[in-house]
Amino acid sequence: MFLRIAGSSCRSQRIQLGAFVPANPSIHLRPRQTFQRNAHAQRYQPFAPPSPESLGKARPAKEYRRLRRWGKRFFYFSAVGGACYLLDSQFYASSITRSLRTFGFGLWVALDYKLNFRERPWFGGTISDLHRRTAEGLFDLLRANGGLYLKIGQAIAMQSAVMPPEFQKMFARMFDDAPQNDWKDVEKVIREDFGRSPEEVFGVSFIGEQGRGLMEKTARASASVAQVHWARLPDGREVAIKIQKREIAQQVGWDLWAFKVVMKIYTKWFDLPLYSVVPYITQRLMLETDFEIEAENSEKMAAFVATEPRLRDRVYIPKIYKELSSRRVMTAEWIEGVRLWDKEALTKPWVGGRGKGSPGADGKPLKFSPPDAVSSQANVQSRTEKLKPERSSWKGPRGAGGLGLSLQEIMTTMVDLFSAQMFLWGLVHCDPHPGNIFIRRLPNGRSQLVLIDHGLYISMKPEFRHQYCRFWKALLTFDNTTLNAITRSWGVRHADLFASATLMRPYDGGDASTRARITTRLTGATPAERHYEVQQRMLTGLREVLADEDKWPRELLFIGRNMRIVQGNNQFLGSPVNRIKMTGLWASRALVDDPDLAWRARALAAARHALFRCVLLASDLVFYASRLRQSLGWGRGMEDDMERQMRVIAKDTFGLDLQHDVFEG
């Protein structure tokens, strides 16, 4: 081992040290190492940075031009997008955002069906999976957009029985109450329409001023377009103030435009006869947002009812106070009644006293007890405080009483009313769901139907109304010659399928050619392939049924909606009446009551009507047999029996699964 030692001189010396040799040769030693240490004689100098001249020319910095360009674009795009979003949300009630959301979802659905609606979907899964994700996405879109989208969703829900089961299950929740707007938005609508505050318009006070009326700031009911507040005017009248949601006026134009665009694209892309009816639908929906038109419809219907002896005492239309109404605000008489869906309250025994009826049913003003308002007039009213008296004394001290009415009587009045609208007056209420119908007990113990919400109406021309009467009469007498002639004039090529859709039960009087062509000779090897083939043929059948779109009466869309809801009401109450027979009798009777008939033609029509009544006796046998099975616990009524038949035919023949109760949820 050597060690190099540096001394003070520049010379270096090496010193060899003795190496240790182990006695045991089996022990291996590492190789001998040499350590050196250098000694520097240079003089210590502090470190100094190099001069710029010695470094040479500087290299230019690297520029990320593409990254900077895209960063600027992203910044500008974000700034413009944020400004547009704020502008849209503050001044257009998010109408543009909702439309873009609709277009995006519509494009996604169209691509999804184009790629996966086939025997073997490109991206796996089944057609049921395709329907399910579409139904979920559509439901979320309608609920997120709100407003008229909820109205469209409810219209889809009413007809979802003929849609895939995935749509049926999802859209059963479309009838839930819509969220209500804050009081500040309600106050803005009133100020914008009347130019005055709610206190000045209705004569109410929110701080307990004597001699002034009262008004609740929390809505008693909220729907897709409007919400209803209770108020008591200074003269003692209790009113329902229907106030349109403030954003609707700004959104309706954009919503209907987006609806038109989507339907136009789907009509072209999928070759379906859809767009031809869209302008009529959008027109009806637009009119529904004008409360002045709703007030006119209500007054027209009240006049018709007042002149019809068969309905005058059984139907009531609330009064409209036009001096307190505008385009977005409608003030009507407050009604104390029981909703149609509360079967228990309708049928429980009456304990309200003999010779008495529901509050206000006797035509007298509603009683307002001073103690009910003491707490409200003492302090400033809160936003959630309820001021209206409950008026539930007719239920008895334990609240176990009801109206003590017959469901058969209630349903008879309903079918009579809407049949008269279609066949006699030609002015049809197209939204008669249970929420728009109140039932009251008259002092004589009879029932009275109160119809509200007169925004969605259609008018039938006399010629079309006469055709529709003959069409219904031909349906029930299996007069296929008349049936085919009328449907051809409406642009319908195959009458048998259209007849089944109208009756909402199988029509056995036709030749069933449409059904045979759709279902015979299925060539699919697997159930999925056959299911796809049936649905393709159904689309073909739909195109053939609506062969001539120009002749198709647009009114049939909303008339069918009315009849479907009335059928659902009858089914919900346990099918207490023979709805089809009653509807047919009104159609036949309207032909006799036609004011343009000469006396000879009227006599001939009366004779035919008498014969028609005899023919319909056979339907009574079917009805009472169904009632007997229902009383024995073997069925749920005639409407359910007919629906069961339709389900069997739809499942085995057309590949559809009808398992939806119209008012489920």
SESEKOL-121518 format. One record per residue: residue in three letters; y, z, x of N, C-alpha, C in turn. Coordinates in steps of 0.2 Angstrom, whole numbers, plus 5000, padded with zeros to 4 digits. Example, Ala and Ser with C-alpha at 12.3 -4.5 7.8 and 13.67 -1.06 7.14 Angstrom:
# SESEKOL-121518
ALA497250395066497850395062498450395066;SER498950355064499550365068500050395064;
This chain:
# SESEKOL-121518
MET499450005004500050005000500650005005;PHE501149965003501749955007502349975002;LEU502850005006503450025002504050005006;ARG504449965003505049935006505649985005;ILE505950005010506450055010507050025013;ALA507650015009508249985011508650045014;GLY508950035020509350085023510050065022;SER510450095026511150075026511350005029;SER510849985034510949925037510649865033;CYS510749805035510449745031509749735032;ARG509449775038508749765039508349805034;SER507749775033507249805029506649825033;GLN506349885031505749905035505249915030;ARG504549905032503949915028503549965031;ILE503350015027502950065029502350065025;GLN501750055029501150055026500850125026;LEU500650145020500350205018499550205018;GLY499250255020498550255020498250245013;ALA497750215013497350205006496850255005;PHE496750274999496250324998495550284996;VAL495050294999494450264998493950314995;PRO493750304989493250354986492550354989;ALA492250414988491650424992491050384988;ASN491150384981490650354977490850284976;PRO490450234979490550164979490550134972;SER490150164967490150144960490750144956;ILE491250184959491950184956492350124958;HIS492550084953492950024955493650044955;LEU494050024960494750034960495149974959;ARG495749984956496149934955496349904962;PRO496549834961496849804968497449844970;ARG497449834977498049874980498749834978;GLN499149874976499849854974500349864979;THR500849824979501449824984502049844980;PHE502449894981503049904978503649884983;GLN504149854981504749834985505349854981;ARG505849874985506549894983507049864987;ASN507449824984507949784987508649824988;ALA508949814993509549854994510049794995;HIS510649794992511149744992511749774996;ALA511949735000512549755004513249735001;GLN513149694996513849664993514249724990;ARG514849714990515349754988515349754980;TYR515449814977515449814970516149784967;GLN516049744962516549704959516449714951;PRO517049734948516949744940516849674937;PHE516549674931516449614927517049584924;ALA517149514925517749484923517449424919;PRO517749414913517549354908517749294912;PRO517349234910517549174913518149144910;SER518549104914519149074912518949014907;PRO519449004902519348944898519248884901;GLU519548864907519448804910518748794913;SER518448854915517748854918517248834913;LEU517448844906516948834901516848764898;GLY517348724900517348654898517548654890;LYS517548594887517748574881517348614875;ALA517648644870517248674865516848624860;ARG516348644858515948604853516148614846;PRO516248564842516548574835516048614831;ALA516348654826515848694822515448644817;LYS514848664815514448624811514748634803;GLU514848574800515148574793514548564788;TYR514548604783514048594778514348564772;ARG514548494773514948464768514548454761;ARG513948444761513548434755513548504751;LEU513348554755513348624751514048634748;ARG514548624752515248644750515448594744;ARG515148534744515348494738514948514732;TRP514348534732513948564727514248624724;GLY514448674729514748734727515348724723;LYS515748674725516348664721516248634714;ARG515748594714515448574707515248624703;PHE514848674706514548724702515148774700;PHE515648784704516248824702516548794696;TYR516748724697517148694692516748694685;PHE516048674686515648674680515648744676;SER515548794680515548864677516248884674;ALA516748864677517448884675517548844668;VAL517348774668517448734662516948764656;GLY516348774658515848804653516048874651;GLY516348914655516548974652517148974648;ALA517648924650518148914645518048894639;CYS517548844639517348814632516948864628;TYR516548904631516148954628516649004624;LEU517149024628517649074625518049044620;LEU518248974621518648944616518148934609;ASP517548914610517048914605516948974601;SER516849024605516749094601517349124598;GLN517949114601518549144598518849104592;PHE518849034593519148994588518748954583;TYR518048944585517648904581516948934579;ALA516949004580516449044577515749024580;SER515749004587515148984590514848924587;SER515248884584514948824581514648774586;ILE514948764591514748714596514148744599;THR514148804601513548834604512948834600;ARG513048844593512448844589512148774588;SER512648724588512448654588512048634594;LEU512248654600511948634606511248674606;ARG511248734604510548764603510048734598;THR510348704593509948664588509748604591;PHE510148564595509948504598509448514603;GLY509548564607509048584612508348594610;PHE508348634604507648654601507348594598;GLY507748554595507548494591507248444596;LEU507548434602507248394607506648414610;TRP506548484611505948514614505348504609;VAL505548514602505048504597504748434597;ALA505248394597505048314596504648294602;LEU504748324608504348304614503748334614;ASP503748394611503048434611502548404606;TYR502848374600502448344596502248274598;LYS502648244601502448174604501948174609;LEU501948234613501448234618500848274616;ASN500848314611500248364610499948354603;PHE500348314598500048304592499548244592;ARG498948264594498448214595497748244595;GLU497248204595496548234595496448284601;ARG496648264607496648304613497348314616;PRO497648364614498348374617498348374625;TRP498848344627498948324634498948394638;PHE499248444635499348504639498948564637;GLY498348544634497848594632498048624625;GLY497648674623497748704617497548664611;THR497748684605497548644599498148634595;ILE498048594590498648584585498848644582;SER498448694581498648754578499148794583;ASP498948784589499448814594500148784594;LEU500048714593500748674593501148704587;HIS500848704581501148724575501448804576;ARG501048844579501248914580501848914584;ARG501848884590502448894594503048864591;THR502948804587503548774584503848824578;ALA503348854575503648894569503948954572;GLU503748984578504049044581504749024583;GLY504748964587505448944589505948924584;LEU505648894578506148874573506348934569;PHE505948984569506149054565506649084570;ASP506549084576507049124581507749084580;LEU507749014580508348974580508748994574;LEU508348994568508749004562509049074561;ARG508649124564508949194563509449204568;ALA509449164574509949174579510649144577;ASN510549084574511149044571511449074565;GLY511049104561511249134555511649084550;GLY512049104545512449064541512049024537;LEU512248954537511848904533511148894535;TYR511048914542510348904544509848954541;LEU510149014539509649054535509549024528;LYS510048994525509948954519509448904519;ILE509448864525508948814526508248844527;GLY508248894531507648934532507348954526;GLN507748984521507449004515507148944511;ALA507548884511507248824508506548804511;ILE506548814517505848794520505348844518;ALA505548904518505048964516504848944509;MET505248924504505048914497504548854497;GLN504548814502504048754502503548764507;SER503448814511503048824516502348834514;ALA502148834508501448834505501148774507;VAL501448714508501148654510501148644517;MET501448694521501448684528500848724531;PRO500748704538500248744541500248814541;PRO499748854541499748924540500248964545;GLU500348934551500748964556501448964553;PHE501648914549502348914546502348964541;GLN501848974537501849014531501949094533;LYS501549114538501549184540502249194543;MET502549144547503249164550503749164546;PHE503749114541504349114536504349154530;ALA503849194530503849244524504349294525;ARG504649304532505149354533505849324532;MET505949264530506649234529506949264523;PHE506649304519507049324513507249394514;ASP507249424520507549484522508349484522;ASP508649534520509349534519509649514526;ALA510249474525510549454531511049514533;PRO511249514540511749564542512349554539;GLN512749604537513449604534513949604539;ASN514549574537515149574542515449644541;ASP515849654547516249714547516849704542;TRP517149764540517649764535518249724537;LYS518449724544519049694546518949614545;ASP518349594545518249514544518349504536;VAL518049554532518149544525518949544523;GLU519249594526520049594525520349534527;LYS520149504533520449444535520349384530;VAL519749384527519649324522520049334516;ILE520149394514520549414508521349394509;ARG521549414515522249394517522349324518;GLU521849284521521949214522521949174515;ASP521549204510521549164504522049184499;PHE522249244499522749274494523449284497;GLY523449284504524149304507524349374506;ARG523849414504524049484503523449534505;SER523549594505523049644507522549654501;PRO521949684503521449694497521749744492;GLU522149794495522549844491522949814486;GLU523349754488523849724484523449674479;VAL522949644481522549594477522249634471;PHE521849684473521449714468521749784465;GLY522249804467522549864465522149924467;VAL521849924473521449984475521850024480;SER521550084481521850124487521250154491;PHE521350154497520850184502521050254504;ILE521650284501521850344503521950394497;GLY521650374492521650424486522250424482;GLU522650364482523250364478523050364470;GLN523450404466523250414459523550354456;GLY523150334450523250274447523050204450;ARG522750214455522450154459521750144458;GLY521450084459520750074459520350094465;LEU519750084465519350104471518950044473;MET518750044480518349984482517950014488;GLU517349994488516850014494516949964500;LYS516949984506517049944512516349924514;THR515849954512515149934514514849894508;ALA514649834510514349784505513749814502;ARG513649804495513049824492512549774493;ALA512649714494512149664496512449614501;SER512049584505512249534510511749474510;ALA511949414509511549354510511749314516;SER511549254516511649204522512449184522;VAL512749174516513349144515513949204514;ALA513749244510514249294507513949364507;GLN514349414505514149484504514549504498;VAL514249554494514549584488514749654489;HIS515449664487515649734487515849764480;TRP515749824479515849854472516649874472;ALA516949864466517649894466517749914458;ARG518249954458518449974451519149964451;LEU519349924446520049904445520449954442;PRO521149954443521550004439521450014432;ASP521249954429521149964421520449984419;GLY520050004424519450034423518849984423;ARG518949924424518449874424518049874431;GLU517449874431517049874437516849804439;VAL516949784445516849714447516449714453;ALA516049654454515749634460516149584463;ILE516349594469516849554473516349514478;LYS516249454477515849414482516349384487;ILE516249394493516649374499516249334504;GLN516549274505516149234510516249254517;LYS515749254521515849274528516249234531;ARG516749264535517249224538517049164542;GLU516549174546516349124550516049054547;ILE515849064541515549014537516048954537;ALA516648964535517148904534517148864541;GLN517148894546517148854553516448824555;GLN515948854552515248834555514948784550;VAL515148784544514848734539514848664541;GLY515448644543515448574545515048554551;TRP515048594556514648584562513848594561;ASP513748644556513048654555512748594551;LEU513048564546512848514542512748444547;TRP513248444551513248384556512648384560;ALA512548444563511948454567511248434563;PHE511248464557510648454553510548374552;LYS511148334550511048264549510848234556;VAL511048254561510848214568510148224569;VAL509948294568509248304570508748264565;MET508948264559508548234554508548154555;LYS509048124557509148054559508648044565;ILE508648084570508248064575507548074573;TYR507348124570506648134568506448074563;THR506848054559506647994554506547934559;LYS506847924564506747864568506147874572;TRP506147934575505647944580504947954577;PHE504847984572504147994569504047944563;ASP504547904561504447854556504247894549;LEU504747944547504647974541505247964536;PRO505047964530505647954525506048014524;LEU506448044529506748104528507548094527;TYR507848054531508548054531508848034525;SER508547994521508847964515509048024510;VAL508748074510508848134506509348184509;VAL509548174515509948224519510648224516;PRO510948164515511648174513511748214506;TYR511248204502511248234495511148314496;ILE510748334501510648404502511248434505;THR511548404510512148424513512648434508;GLN512748384504513248394499513148454494;ARG512548464492512448524488512548584492;LEU512348594498512548654502513248664503;MET513648604504514348614505514648644499;LEU514448614493514748644487514548714486;GLU514048734489513848804488514348854491;THR514648834496515148874499515848874496;ASP515948834491516548834487516448884481;PHE516748944481516648984475517048964469;GLU517548924470517848894464517348854459;ILE516948814463516448774459515948824457;GLU515748874460515248924457515548954451;ALA516148974451516449004445516448954439;GLU516548884440516548834435515748834433;ASN515348834437514648824435514448884431;SER514648944432514549004429514748994422;GLU515448974421515748974414515348914410;LYS515148864413514848804410514148834407;MET513748874411513148894409513248954403;ALA513748994404513849044399514049004392;ALA514348954392514548914386513948884383;PHE513448854387512848824385512448884382;VAL512348934385511948994382512249014375;ALA512849024375513249044369513048994363;THR512948934364512848884359512148874357;GLU511748904361510948894359510748964356;PRO510548954349510349014346509649044349;ARG509249004352508649024354508749074361;LEU509249064364509449104370510049154370;ARG510449144365511049184364511049254365;ASP510549284362510449364363510049384368;ARG509649334372509149354377509449344384;VAL509949304385510249284391510949304392;TYR511149324397511849344398512149324405;ILE512649294405513049264411513649314412;PRO513749344418514249384419514949354419;LYS515449384416516149354416516449344423;ILE516849294424517149284430517949294429;TYR518249334434518949344433519249294438;LYS519549244436519849184440520449204443;GLU520849254440521449274443521349314449;LEU520749344450520549374456520049344461;SER520049274460519549234463519949174467;SER519549154472519849094476519249054479;ARG519449014484518848974486518349014490;ARG518549064493518049104497517949174494;VAL518249194488518249254485518149244478;MET517649274475517449274468517349344465;THR517749354460517649424457517349414450;ALA516849454449516449444443516249514440;GLU516049514434515849574430515349614434;TRP515349674435514849714438514249724433;ILE513649714435513049724431512649774433;GLU512449824429511949874430511249854427;GLY510849834431510149814429509649824434;VAL509049804432508449814437508249744439;ARG508149734446507949674449507249654446;LEU507149584446506549564443505949584447;TRP506049594454505449614458505249694457;ASP505649734454505449804452505049804446;LYS504349784446503949784440503849854438;GLU503849904442503749974440504249994436;ALA504949984438505450004434505549964427;LEU505349904427505349864421504849894416;THR504249914418503749924413503650004411;LYS503950044415503850114414504150134407;PRO503950184404504150204397504950224397;TRP505250204392505950214391506050284389;VAL506450324393506650394391507450404390;GLY507750344390508450354389508750364383;GLY508350374378508550394371508550334366;ARG508350354360508350304355508950264353;GLY508950204352509550164350510050154356;LYS509850174362510250164368509850114373;GLY510350084377510050034381510350044388;SER510249994393510449994400511250004400;PRO511550034405512250044405512549974405;GLY513049964400513449904399513049854395;ALA512449864393512149814389512349814382;ASP512749864380512949864373513649824372;GLY513849794378514549764378515149804379;LYS515049874380515549924381515649934388;PRO516349944390516449964398515950014400;LEU515850004407515450054410515850124411;LYS515450174409515750244410515850264417;PHE516450294419516550314426516750384425;SER516350434427516450504427516950524433;PRO517450554431517950584436517650624442;PRO517150664440516850704446516550654451;ASP516350594449516050554454516550534460;ALA517150534458517650504463518150564466;VAL517950624464518450674467518350684474;SER517750674477517750684485518050624488;SER518050564485518350504488519050504487;GLN519350534482520150534481520450584485;ALA520050634488520350694491520550674498;ASN520150624501520250614508520250534509;VAL520450514515520450444517519650424517;GLN519550364513518950334513518650314519;SER517950334520517650304526517350234525;ARG517150204530516850134529516150134526;THR515850194526515150194524515050234517;GLU515650254515515650294509515450254503;LYS514950284498514850244492515150284486;LEU515550244482515950274477515650254470;LYS515250204470514950184463514450244460;PRO514550264454514050304451513350274451;GLU512850314452512150284452511950264445;ARG512150304440511950294433511250284432;SER510850334434510150334433509850384428;SER510350404423510050454419509550424414;TRP509550354413509050324409508350334412;LYS508250354418507650364421507350434419;GLY507750474416507550544415507650594420;PRO507550654419507750704424507350704430;ARG506750684430506250674436506250604439;GLY506650554436506650494438506050454437;ALA505650474432505050434431505050384426;GLY505550374423505650334417505750254419;GLY505750214415505850144416506250114410;LEU506250044410506550004404506050004398;GLY505450014400504950004394504949934391;LEU504949884395504949814393504349784394;SER504249724390503649684391503749634396;LEU503249624401503349574406503249504403;GLN502849494397502849434394503449414391;GLU503849464388504449444385504949424390;ILE504949454396505449444401505349374403;MET504649354405504449294408504549234402;THR504449244396504649194391505349174391;THR505749224391506549214392506649174398;MET506349184403506549154410506349074409;VAL505749064407505448994406505848954401;ASP506048994396506448954391507148934393;LEU507448984397508148974400508148914405;PHE507648914409507648854414507348794412;SER506948794407506748734403507348704399;ALA507748744396508348724393508848684397;GLN508848714403509348684408509148614410;MET508448604411508248544413508148494408;PHE507948514402507748464397508348454392;LEU508748504391509148504385509948494388;TRP510148534393510848534395510948484401;GLY510448474405510548434411510948474417;LEU510948534417511348574422510848634424;VAL510648624430510048664433510248714438;HIS510148774437510148824442509548824447;CYS509748804454509248794458509048854463;ASP509248914461509048964466508849024462;PRO508349024457508249074453507749124455;HIS507849144462507349194465507449264462;PRO507049314463507149374459507749414461;GLY508049404467508649434469509249414464;ASN509149354461509749324457509649344450;ILE509149384448508949394441508949474440;PHE509349494435509349564433509049564426;ILE508749624424508449634418508749694415;ARG509049694409509349754405508949764399;ARG508949824396508649844390509249844385;LEU509149804379509649814374509549874370;PRO510049894366510049954362509449944356;ASN509249884355508749864350508049874353;GLY508049884360507349884363507149824366;ARG507449764365507249704368507549694375;SER507249644378507549634385508049584385;GLN508449584390509049534391509049514399;LEU509049454400509049424407509749404409;VAL509949434415510649424417510549374423;LEU510849314423510749264429511449264433;ILE511349274439511949274444511849224449;ASP512349214453512349174459512249104457;HIS512849074454512849004451513148954456;GLY513048964463513248914468512848854468;LEU512248854468511748794469511548764463;TYR511948714460511748684454511648614455;ILE511248574451511248504451511348484444;SER511748424443511848394436511348334435;MET511048324430510548274428510948224423;LYS510948164425511248114421510748104414;PRO511048084409510648084402510048044403;GLU510147984406509547934407509047974411;PHE509148004416508648034420508348094417;ARG508748134413508548194410508048164404;HIS508148114401507748084396507048064399;GLN507148034405506548014409506048074411;TYR506448124413506048184415505748214409;CYS506048214403505648244397505048204396;ARG505048134396504548094395503948104400;PHE504248114406503748114412503348184411;TRP503648234409503248294408502748294402;LYS503048254397502548254391501948204393;ALA502048154397501548114399501048154403;LEU501248194407500848234412500348274407;LEU500548304402500148354398499648314393;THR499848254392499448214387499048164391;PHE499048164398498648114402498848044400;ASP499448024398499747964397499947924403;ASN499347894406499447874413499947804413;THR499947774408500347714407501047734408;THR501347784404501947804404502147834411;LEU501647874413501747914419501847864425;ASN501447814426501547764431502147724430;ALA502347704424503047664423503647714425;ILE503647774424504147814426504247824433;THR503647844436503647854443503747794447;ARG503547734445503747674448504547664448;SER504847674443505547674442505947724447;TRP505547774449505847824454505647804461;GLY505347744462505147724469504547764471;VAL504147794467503547824469502947784468;ARG502547764473502047714472501347744469;HIS501247814471500647844468500747904464;ALA500647894458500847944453500348004453;ASP499748004455499248054454499448114459;LEU499648094465499848154470500548184468;PHE500948144465501648164463501548214457;ALA501048194453500948234447500648304449;SER500248304454499948374456500448414459;ALA500948384463501448424466501948444460;THR502048414455502548434450502148494446;LEU501548484444501248534440501048594444;MET501048584451500748634455500048664454;ARG499648614451498948614450498648554451;PRO498048544451497748474452497848434445;TYR498048374446498048334440497448284440;ASP497048294435496448254434496548194430;GLY497148174428497148124423497248054426;GLY497448054433497547994436496847964439;ASP496947914443496347884446496147914453;ALA496547954456496447994462496447944468;SER496747884467496647834472496947854479;THR497547894478497847914484497447964488;ARG497148014484496748064488496148034491;ALA495847984487495247944490495447914496;ARG495947874497496147834502496247884508;ILE496547944507496747984512496148024515;THR495648034511495048074514494448044515;THR494347984513493647954514493547924521;ARG492947914523492747884529493147914535;LEU493147984536493348014542492947994548;THR493247974553492747954559492847994564;GLY493148054564493248094570492548134571;ALA492448134578491748164580491748244580;THR492348274581492348344581492848364575;PRO492848434573493248454568494048444570;ALA494148454576494848444578495048374577;GLU494648324579494848254578494848234570;ARG494448264566494448254559495148284556;HIS495248344558495848374556496448334558;TYR496548314564497048264566497048204562;GLU496548174560496448114557496748124549;VAL496548174546496748194539497548204539;GLN497848234544498548244544498848174545;GLN498648134549498948064550498948034544;ARG498348034540498348004534498748034529;MET498848094529499348124525500048104526;LEU500248094532500948064534500947994531;THR500447954531500447884528500447894521;GLY500147944518500247954510500947974508;LEU501248014512501948034511502347964511;ARG502247924516502747864516502547824510;GLU501947814508501847774502502047804495;VAL502047874495502247904489503047894488;LEU503347894494504147884494504247814496;ALA503947764493503947694495504647664495;ASP504947684490505647654489506147714489;GLU506447724495506847784495507547774491;ASP507747714490508347704487508347724479;LYS507747714476507647734469507447804468;TRP507247844473507047914473507647954470;PRO507547984464508048034462508148094466;ARG508648104469508848154473508748224470;GLU508948224463508848284459508248314459;LEU507648274460507048304460506848354465;LEU507248344471507148394476507348464474;PHE507848474471508048544468507748564462;ILE507548514458507248534452506548554454;GLY506248524459505548554461505648624464;ARG506248634467506348704470506348754464;ASN506748734459506848784453506148794450;MET505748744449505048754446504648794450;ARG504648784457504248824462504448894461;ILE505048914461505248984461505049014454;VAL505148974449504949004442504149014442;GLN503848974445503048974445502949044449;GLY503249054455503149114459503349174455;ASN503849174451504049234447503549244442;ASN503249194439502749204434502049234437;GLN501949204443501349234447501449304449;PHE502049324451502249384454502149444448;LEU502349424442502249464436501549464433;GLY501149434436500449434434500249384429;SER500649324429500549264424500549284417;PRO501049324414500949344407501049284402;VAL501349224404501449174400501149104402;ASN501049064398500748994399501348954401;ARG501548954407502148924409502148844408;ILE501648814410501548744409501648714402;LYS501348754397501348734390502048744388;MET502348804389503048814387503548764390;THR503448744396503848694399503748624395;GLY503148604394503048544391503348544384;LEU503248604380503548604373504348594373;TRP504648624378505348614379505548534380;ALA505148504384505248434386505148394380;SER504648404376504548364370505048384364;ARG505248444364505748464359506448434361;ALA506548424367507248394369507248324367;LEU506648284367506648224364506848214357;VAL506648264353506848274346507548284345;ASP507848334349508548354348509048304351;ASP508848254354509348204357509848184352;PRO510448194353510948184348511148104347;ASP510848064352510947994351510447954346;LEU509947994344509447964340509647954333;ALA509447894330509547884323509047924319;TRP509147934313508747984309507947954309;ARG507847894308507147874309506847884315;ALA507147874321506947884327506847964328;ARG507248004325507148074326506548094322;ALA506448064316505848084312505248074316;LEU505248014319504647994323504548034329;ALA505048054332505048104338504748174335;ALA504948194329504748254327504048254325;ALA503748204322503048194321502648194327;ARG502848164332502548164339502548234342;HIS503148264341503148334344502648374340;ALA502548374334502048414330501348394333;LEU501248334334500548314337500448344344;PHE501048344348500948364354500848444355;ARG501148474350500948544350500248564348;CYS499948514344499248524343498748514349;VAL498948464353498648444359498648504364;LEU499248534364499248594369498848654367;LEU498648654361498248714360497648724364;ALA497348664367496848664372497048704378;SER497648704380497848744386497948814384;ASP498048834378498048904376497348934377;LEU496748894376496148914377496048934384;VAL496248894389496148904396496548964398;PHE497148974395497649024397497349094395;TYR497049094388496849164386496149174389;ALA495749124391495149144395495349174402;SER495849144405496149174411496349244410;ARG496749264405496949324403496349374402;LEU495849354399495249394398494949414404;ARG494849364409494549374415495049424419;GLN495649414418496149464422496149534419;SER496049544413495949614410495349644412;LEU494849604413494149634416494149644423;GLY494649624426494749634434494349574438;TRP494249524434493949464438494449414440;GLY495049424439495549374441496249404441;ARG496749364443497449394443497949354439;GLY497649304435498049274430497949194431;MET498249154426498249084426498549054432;GLU499149074434499449044440499049054446;ASP498749114447498249124453497649074452;ASP497349064446496849024446496948954447;MET497548924445497748864447497948854454;GLU498248904457498348904464497648904468;ARG497148934466496548934469496248864469;GLN496348834464496048764463496448724468;MET497048724469497448684473497248704480;ARG497148764482496948784489496248754491;VAL495748754486495148724487495248644489;ILE495648614484495748544485496048524492;ALA496648564493497048554499496648564505;LYS496148624505495748634511495248584512;ASP494848574507494248524508494448454508;THR495048434505495148364504495748344508;PHE496248384509496848364512496948394519;GLY496548444521496548474527497148524527;LEU497448544522497948594522497748664519;ASP498048714522497848784520498448814516;LEU498348824510498848854505498648924504;GLN498948964508498749044508499449084508;HIS499949054505500649084505500849104498;ASP501049164497501349194491502149184492;VAL502449144487503149124488503549184490;PHE503449244487503949294488503649354493;GLU503149334497502849374502503349404507;GLY503449464508503949494512504549504509;
